[in-house]
C-alpha cells in the first residue's frame, strides 16, 4: 500500500456507527424506506479484512432515524462512537452535515468518514463544509479497511479516490485504490445482516456499474467496468432472504438484465418463488428482452418493472448517450403489461437539446399504455456527472443546492419547465397538492402533535417534542393578539431544526383576522428553504413544501363559510 506522509495521530478505534439518514416526505405516504445497504456492506468489508477484529458496529434503528436533530445528536454522542461512516445522498447531504457538525462540536476526537453518491470533485459545498476527516469517492468496500487502519497506525493511504482533511482544505491521493468484484464486496451469504426490514422489504444487488453511459447519471463515472454476482450467489442470498421473511425484494441494479447470468437467475427465482410469496422489482433495459424473458419474469413473481425511456427524441437520446430501440420497446411494454407486470415508464424533462414539444409528445406516447404507470422526473444536475461538466455547452441553469434541479436550458425556458411540471402532473397553475388547509379534522400527516401554551412567558417557552415530523398546535381565544408569541416560537422551531418537517396549526375559538396567517406565512418565508422546496412542483409557484399552516376548526363553534374559504385560499397560495 502506498502511504502519504504520516502526519496524523494514532488512535484506537473500536466503536463504528454507520449513519444513513432517511428521506423525509411531507405527505401521508407512510414510513420512508431507508435500508442501509452501504453500512451493511462496509461492516462486512471490515470483518473480512480483519477476521479477528473487535469492532462494535452500530446502525440507527427506525425509531431513532425519526428523531429530530437535537435528540439524534444526543443519542449518538451518548453512544460515543470512535468513527462515524456517513452515506451521503442528495436528499440527506445537508441534513447529515448538520448532524455531523453538532457531533463534532460535542465530540471533537470523533472521526468522520463520508462516502456515497454526493462525494464528487465538483461538489458545490461539501468540501467547503470541512466536516469530514476523509471523503471517499465511489465504492468503499476496498478502501474503508485501509482508512481505518491508517487512522489507527498514524498514516494516510494514498488513494486518489480519498480526500483527506488538512489544515489547508482537502488533499486527494495519487494512486488507484483496490477495485473489488461484486462477490468480494458483498457480505458472505451466511452473514446475519441479510434480512428484510420490518415491512418485509429487502434490497438485492446482482451487478455494480452499468453498461449504459447516460450523461445525467453517476454510474458511468463511479465504475468503469461493470462487475456482477454469479447466478448461484444471487439465488443463495434470495433464498436466505425468503427464509428470513422477505415479502418483497428489489433488485437495485441500474440494468438488471445486464447480468450475464440473467436468464439463469430468472429460472432459479421461478423455483424459489413457486409459492409466489415474494414480489420482485427491477429496472432493466426493456428493448432487448425476448418474449420468453417476459413470460419468465412474470412466472418468477416480478410485480413491477421500471423502464427508463427518458425521451423519444432520437437527437436527445444521442446527446445523453442512451440508445433505445423504440419499436421493440413499445412491443415489450405491451407484452409485460399483458403478462400482469406493472410497468413504470420513466420520462425526464430538462435534458440537453430537449424541447417542450418532445416532453409532451413523449408523455402522450407513454399514456397509450393504459396499464402502465408514468413517472416524469425533473432532470437533476448531479455532482460528478458528465451533464454537470457540460452544463455551459447547453446553457443549463440549475440549483446549487440539492436536488440540483435544472431550471432552464438552451432549449427550455424557466416557463417551459413550469409548464411541463404543470401539465405532466395534471396540475393547474396555482393549484396546491395539499387537499385541505382548514377543517374540523387535523390531517394525520405527523404522529407527534404538541400543544404550545401561549402566555406571558412565551418568548422562553420550551418547544416540546422529539421527532423530525411534528405538528405544533396553538389554541385559544384572541390568537391574533398573541401573534408575537406564535411568530417567536415558529421562528425558533425552524431555526433550531431546519432539516425537519413542520406543520403549524392554529385552533381558534372564533374567527381570527387573516393577518395572523399572513404574518405566519411571512415569518416562514424568511427562513432558508428546505431541499423539498426546490423541486419545480413547489418552486414554480413559489410554494413551500416542507412547512405548512393548518387552521383546525373547533366543533360547536361558529365560523362563516366565507372566512373558512378565505383561510383555505390564502394558505393554498403559499404551501404545496
MOHUWO-V440434 format. One line per field, one symbol per residue. ss: DSSP state (~ for helix, > for strand, _ for the rest). phi: phi as a letter, one per 20 degrees, with the letter a starting at -180 (. if undefined). psi: psi as a letter, one per 20 degrees, with the letter a starting at -180 (. if undefined). A space follows every 50 residues. Layout:
ss: ???
phi: ???
psi: ???
//
This chain:
ss: __>___________>>>>>_________________~~~~~~~~~~~~~_ _____>>>>__~~~~_>_~~~~~~~~~~~___>>>>>_____~~~~~~~~ ~~~~~~____>>>>>__________~~~~____>>>_______~~~~~~~ ~~~___>_>__>>>>>__>>>>__>______~~~~_______________ >>>>__>>__________~~~~____>>__~~~~~~~~~~~~~____>>> >____~~~___~~~~~~~~~~~______>>>>>__~~~__~~~~~~~~~~ _>>>>>>>>>___~~~~~~______~~~~~~~~~~~~~___>>>>>>>>_ _____~~~~~~~~~~~______>>>>>>_>_____~~~~_______>>__ ____>>>>_____~~~~~~~~~~~_____________>>________>>> >______~~~______>_>>>>>>>>___~~~~~~~~~~~~~~~~~____ >>>>>>>>_____~~~~~~~~~~~~_____~~~~_~~~~____>__>>>> >>________~~~~~~~~~~~~__>_
phi: .fdegecdffcedcecdedcffeecebefnfffbeefgfffffffffffc gefdfdeccfegfefeffffffffffffflffcdddeddfecffffffff fffffecfefedcdboffebgeffbgfffleffbddenfdfedggfffff ffdnbdgedfedddfcfdndcefddffgdefffeefgfgfgfffbfffen ecdbddbcnbfecgfedegfeebfcfccefgffffffffffffeofdbcd eeffbfeefgegffffffffffdgelfdddcbdbeffdfegfffffffff ofebcdceembdeffffffemcfbeffffgffffffffenefddeeccco ffmedfffgfffffffffegeeddcddffdefgneffffeffgdledbfe dgelffdacfdcegffgfffffffdldfgneeeffccbredfgefcfecc edfdbfdffdffefoceecbddddcpelfffdfgfffffgffffffcfee dccdddcefbfdgfffffffffffffegfefffefgfdfgdleddeccdc defefmddcfgffffffgfffffcce
psi: ppprpnkqqqqopgoppoooqrpppmrkjapppmomhghgghhhhhhghn hjqkqoqpqpqghhhjqrhghggggghhhlqhppoppprhijgggghggh gghhhhmhippppparhioqhkpiighhhlgqhppppbpihiggghgghg hhikropmpiippppaikbqpqaiqprpoqrhhhhqqqhipiinqraijj pqqppiqprpirlpiiqighhhphpqqqpqhghghghggghghjjpippo ojqhnhjiphkghhggghhhghkhjkippqqqprnhijqrghggghgghi kohpppooggqjohhghghjlnppngghggghgghghhjjpppooprqqj qpiprhhgghhgggghihnhiqppooqpppmqqjqhhhhjhhhjlpprqi qqjlpphqaiiorhhgghhggghhjlpqpipqipgqiprippplgphppp popobhkhhjpporrirjoqpppoqaqlhhijhggghgggghgghhmiir pqpoppnqhrpqqihggghgghghihqqqqhhiiqhighhjlrphiprpp ooqpqjqopqhggghhgggghiiiq.
//
